[in-house]
Amino acid sequence: MICSYCYKTGVNAKHDVGHWWNNPPESVFVCSDECYDKLEKLVKERTWMSHRPSAMFGKKERKPSPNFEK
């Protein structure tokens, strides 16, 4: 199982959160109460798509592209 918040692998499923995205039951999980609370906050704020956990993306900070103008 992969946690949908921290993206750690091989963890036990603690909470089913698939209903937030209209997924079938028992298809999307988080591994802890802490991950549940943090992911719930991201979903409510509608910022879950910009979440970049270090387990998946590494700990290196993203720098804006030099070709990107603000």
C-alpha positions in Angstrom: 0.0 0.0 0.0 1.2 3.5 -0.7 0.0 6.4 1.5 -1.7 9.1 -0.5 -0.2 11.9 1.6 3.4 10.9 2.5 3.8 8.4 -0.4 5.6 5.9 1.8 5.3 2.4 0.6 4.7 -0.8 2.5 2.6 0.8 5.2 -0.7 -0.4 6.6 -3.9 1.3 5.5 -5.4 3.4 8.3 -8.1 5.5 6.6 -9.9 5.1 3.3 -9.9 8.6 1.6 -11.0 7.7 -1.9 -14.4 9.2 -1.4 -12.8 12.7 -1.6 -12.1 12.0 -5.3 -15.1 9.8 -6.0 -12.9 6.7 -6.2 -14.3 3.2 -5.4 -14.2 2.1 -1.7 -10.9 0.6 -0.6 -8.8 2.1 -3.4 -7.1 5.2 -1.8 -5.6 5.2 1.7 -3.5 7.1 4.1 -1.2 5.5 6.7 -1.9 7.5 9.8 -4.2 9.9 11.6 -1.6 12.6 11.0 -1.5 12.0 7.2 -5.3 11.9 7.2 -5.5 15.3 8.9 -2.9 16.9 6.7 -4.5 15.5 3.5 -8.0 16.5 4.6 -6.7 20.1 5.1 -5.2 20.1 1.6 -8.4 18.8 0.1 -10.5 21.4 1.9 -8.1 24.2 0.7 -8.1 22.7 -2.8 -4.2 22.6 -2.8 -3.7 18.9 -2.8 -2.5 18.9 -6.4 0.5 21.1 -5.4 1.6 18.8 -2.5 5.1 17.4 -3.3 6.1 14.8 -0.7 9.8 14.1 -0.4 9.3 10.4 -0.6 8.2 10.8 -4.2 9.9 14.0 -5.3 13.0 14.1 -3.2 14.1 16.7 -0.7 15.6 19.1 -3.2 13.7 22.4 -3.5 12.2 23.2 -6.8 13.4 26.4 -8.4 11.3 28.2 -11.0 12.3 27.8 -14.6 14.4 30.7 -15.9 12.1 30.8 -18.9 9.1 31.3 -16.7 8.1 35.0 -16.4 5.8 36.2 -13.6 
